Each structure stands twice: as structure tokens, then as C-alpha cells.
Amino acid sequence: MKAVFLDKSSLDKEDLDFSEFQKLPVDWNVIEKTSASEILEKTKDAEIIVSNKVIINKAVIDSAKCLKLICIAATGTNNVDLDYAKEKGIQVCNVRCYGTNSVAQHVFTTLLMLMRSIPQYQVAIKKGDWQKSKEFCLLDYPIEDLTNKTFGIIGYGELGKGVAKLAEAFGMEVIVAAHNNTAAPATVSFSELLSQSDVVSLHCPLTPETKNLIDTKELAMMKSNAILINMARGGIVNEDALAEALINKQIAGAAIDVLVKEPPDNTSKLLKLDLPNLIITPHIAWASRTARQNVLNQIVENINNYLLGKSLVNEVV
């Protein structure tokens, strides 16, 4: 039985334990990165395909005559033609709930950096401002506590709930809102969340309903001292609108882990900004070593179940 892992480098940086993966009784072809031009050749004989971001479309499925199982090394399923896979009787599974701690901790890492002006103080020290200070400490930039602030969450699934637990541990008041037809146990309306929150944190999927969910109108509804956090998907926030809001000091700051185009080019206005109240990280909120090991472990579990004729974990087709 042949199996192929199409983009190992998207998950592993030689720091994961592959011992259980290697014990699977299959003939593996593990590829660091498969290009679009290589995909048909690399998958043509595979019964099992593992892919994180490589597109598995109708052409790939038709070419892979032996294909029976597609394991997505992520929660999102947009890289696989699910309808066609179902039509062809091919099982598809994803991984879930693997990075809750990683995402939640990344949210509060960046939030605390903004609330306590850590970027500005780091620059000040490098410039020698502390060394020249007449006092024992430097108080040139605002420092705020999280306690008693209002933390608004849009998207109250596994990740939203994990973030809420940390917010409550910091003594914050958590409020939740749904938008349009998204399912969530809302405590306030969408507009109330925007106007009441000191922090707005996005944890909803990117769908036609949530594309540009945060745009010029929504940013104008937020407090001038509010911070926007997007660890979900880039298209949920209009990047141009957010850039203008930060430039004009319409909101106090933003922490962004995702952009519309990834990897990005230089067309994003956010990347062109040099502002201390904007933190951009390269889609790494999910990516602690523990979280990535959890992804690999779930893939192994699904393949084992497939080989034993058992039900798959997180089967989507």
C-alpha cells in the first residue's frame, strides 16, 4: 500500500516525533514540498494522501486511481474537493482541537505586548533612553492591566472558548457575539460587542458571511482605546481599512497573525506600516511544537483506523 505526504515542511521543522508515523505498515513517500506541476505524478499510485495546503482537486482525484483516503493536516478543508471525493467514494478526514493552547497563548502574548507597550520600551532601551533616565524606571509609554477590561469574542468554538478561559483568568469580562447566520451562544449583539469591548478577538472561519466582517464601518464602532486581534483568517478583516484605522488612531492597536495572501507580497498596506501598536506574526499562532505534534498524532490515528476498518476521527466525507 502506497501513501504520500505532500508537504511535510509545512508541519515539521525536524522537531517532531515521527516514530509512530514510521511504524504504519504503508510504503511512504514523504515530500518536503510538492509543487502544482508535480502533484499528479506524486499521487498517481497513492492509496493514502496526506496534505496540509497542497490542493487535491478533481484532476488529482481522477489521476490517483488507487486513492481511498485523504488526510488533511489541518482543520480547514478548502484544499480538497469534498463533493467530488464523496462522489468517488474517497474518505476524507481533518484534524481538530490540536492547537487550542497554542492559539490562546499567542493571543495573550501579543495582547500583553500591546497593552504594556513592550515594543516601544524595547526600542527605547536600544536607543539608550533608560540609561539616560533621571528615574530608576522609564514611564514614557502607557502601561495597562487586563483586569476588568471587556474581552469580546467573535467565533465561540473550540478556539474561542480556549481564549475565553485565559481572558477570565486575567480577570476580564468576556462577551460573545454571533454574526449573520454563524452559530454561537451570543451574549450581546455584534454591534454591542464592537462598541463595548476593550479587546475584540476573532476566532470564526472565513466564509462568504464573514469576509470583510471587520471593515471601515465596524472599526468606526470600536472604542478608540480598543485592540483588534485576528488569529483566524486574513480575509475576515479588510486590511486597507485596518491600516487606515491604525494610522488615524481610530483604534489603539492590532495584533494580526494572518493576511489575505499568504505568503504575502508587498501589496498589503499592513506590511508597509511601521507602527508600534501593530504586531504582525507570520501565521504561527497555531504552531507550537506540541500543537504540531498533535496534528501528526491525529493523522497517525486516522490512518491506523482506516487500516483496521474502524471509523475515522474527524471524518468530513
N, C-alpha and C positions, 0 to 999 in steps of 0.2 A: 504494500500500500504506500503510495507516494503522497507526500504533503509538502507544502511550500509556505514559508513565512516571508512575505514580500517586502517588509520594511522594518527589519529588526532595529535599525539605528534610531527609529522614531520612538522606541521604548527603552532600549538598553544602551548604556554607555560603559559596558564592561563592568558593571557594578551589581548585576542581578545574579541570583542563583538559578541556573538552568538545569540543575541535576534532575529534577522530576520531569522536566520537559524532555530531556535527553533519554529518559527511561521509556518514553512512549514507544510502543512497538510499530513505528512507522519509519519510512525512508525519507528523512528530512532533506530539503534544500532550503537552507536559511540564507537569505539575501539581505545585505545591509540596506539597500535602496533599489527598488525596481522602477525603471523609467517607463513612461507610457509606451514607448516603442518596443520594450522588452516583455510586456505583460502577457501577451498571447503565447509567446514561446515558453515563458517560465511556468505557466499554469496549465498547459495543454494536457499533461499527463497526471495532474494532481487530483486526488480524491478529496483532499482537505486543503483549504486555503486559509491562511491567517493573514489578515491585513489590518493595518491601522488607518492609513489615509489613502492607500492605492485604490483607485476606482475599479470596482467589479461590476461592469455593466453587461448589457445583453450580448455584446460581441465576445466578451471574456467567457461568459457562461456558455455560450454556444460552442466556443472553441475548446473548452475544458470538458471533453466528453465523459470523463470519469468522475466529475465533480459531484460530491454528495453533501459536503459540509463547508460552510463559510463561517469562520470565527473572526468577528470584528474585535480588534484590540482597543476598543473604546466604547463609550456609551452611545454616541451618535451613530445613526445607521444610514446617513445620507450618501455614503460612498458605495453603497450596494443597491442594485436594482431589486428591491424586495419583491415587487409584484412578479417580475419575471422569474426570480428564484423560486417563488411559490408555485408558479405555473409549471416549472420544470421539476418540481418535487425535491428541491435542494433545501436542506435545513440551514438556517442562519441564526447565530446567537451573538450577543454582545456581552460586555462586562459592565457591571453596575456597582455602585456603592463602594468603590475601591479607593477613592481619593477624598472622602469627606473631611477627614482631619487635615489633609494637606491643603485643601482649598480654604477651609475655615481659618487655619493658622496664617495662610498667605493674606487673607482679607485683613486680619488684625495686625499683621506685620506692617503692611502698607498704611493702614489707618492710623496706627500709633506713630509712624514716621511723620505723617502729615499733621496730626493733632499736636505733636510735640516739636514740630519744626526741625526734625533731625537733619534733613538735607541742608537747611540754612546753617545750622550750627556746625556741621561738618566742614562746609566751605569757610565759615568764619575762623575755625581753628587753623585750617590750612593757610589762611591769609594772615594769621598771627593776631587776630582780634582779641582772643582770650589772653594771650601773652602780654598784650598792651593794656589790659583792663585794669582799672583802679580798684575794682572789687574782686573778691575771690571767685565770683561766678559771672557769667555773661547772660544777660537777660534782654538781648536785642530783638528776639523774635517770640511770638506768642506761644505759650505752653498751656494746653487744655487737657482736662481729665475726661475720660469717657463716662464716668459715673454720672447718672441722672440725665444723660443725653438720650434722645429718642433715635432708635435704630430701625429704619424702615426696610422691609424685605419684600421684594417682588419676585415671586417664584419660591413657593414653600414646599419643595420636595425634599429629597434626601439632603442636598447641599444647603438649602435654605434653613432647614431645621438644625443642621450642624452648626451653621453660623449663628443662629439664634441662641443656642446653648452658650456659646462663648460670649455673646453680647450680654446675656443675662448674668453670666459670671462676673462681668465687669460692672455690673450694677446699672445696665442700660435698660430703658423701657423699649420692648420690641413691639412693633406694629407690623401688620401684614396686609398686603393688598393684592387682589387679582386684577387682571385687565382683560377686557373683552370677554372671550369665552374660555380663558385659561382657568383651570380648576385650582382653587386654593381656598383654605379656610380664612377668608378675609376678615380682618378686624376693623378695617377702615376702607373707605373708597380709595381709588387710585389717586385722585386729585388731593384728597386729605392726606394721604401718605406723603406726597411730594411737598405739600406746604407745611407739614408738621415735623418732618424728620430732620435731625441734625446730620444723619448719615443715611444715604439711600444705596442699598446694595442689591445688585441684580443677580438672580440665580434662575432665570427662566430660560427655556430653549428658544432658539431663533426659529420663528415661524412667520408666515405672512402676517399674522396678527401682531407679532412683537417686533417686526422690522421697523427701525427708527422709532421704537417705543419712547425713547428719550430724545426729543428734538427741541427745537427752539422754544416752542410753547411750553413744554414740560420743564425745561431748565429755568424758564422765567417764573414758574410756580414755586421753585425751591427757595429755601432761605438763603440769604446772602452769605451766611456762615456755614452752609451745608457742604458736605463732601459726597461726591458720587463715586461709587465703586462698581466696576464691571469686571467680574471674573467669569462671565457666562460666554457670550459670543459677541464679536465685534459689531455685527450689523444691528444689534439692539439699540445702540447709541449712534446718533448722527455725529460723525467725527468733526465735521466742519462746525456744526452748532456748538459742540462742546468746546472746541478751540476758541470760538468767539466768546463763549461764556467765561472761560478762564482768563482770556486777555482783558475782557471788560470787567473782571472781578465780580461777575454776576453771582458766582458761587465761590466758596472758599478754596476748593481743591478737588482733585480727582485721582483715583488710582485705577489704572487700566491694565489688564493682562491680555487683552485680545483686541485685534484690529479687524477691519473688514477684509483686508487682504493679508494673508499670511503664507510665507514670509512677506513682510511689507516691502514696498518700494518707497521712493522719496516723495510720493504724491500725497501722502497723509499729512494734513495740517498739524496733527498732534505731534508727529515726529519732528516737525520743524520748530516747535516751541521750546524755548529754554526758560522754563518757569519752575521755581522751587516748589510750587504747590501742585505739580503734576508728576506723578510717578507712573512710568510705563515699564512693565516687565514682559519678557518675550514668551507668553503663553506657558508659564511654568507653575501656575497655582496648583495644578493637579499633580505635579511631577516629583514629589518627594520619592526617595528610593523605596520607602515602604509601600507607597501607593502604586508605583510601577511594578513592584514585586507582586502585589495583589492582582494586578492585571494579568501578569503571566500565570499566576496560580489558577485564576479562573479559566484561562484558556486551556490549561492542562486538565482541569476538572471536566470541562466540556468535551474535550477530545476523548478522555477516558470514558465518559458516559456514552459517547457516540460508539466507541469501540465495543462497549459492553451491552449495547442496545438499551440503555437507560434513557430517561428523559433528560434533555439538556437543561442546564442552568441558564436562565435568562434567554430562552428561545424567543426569537422575534418572528420567525417564519417556520 
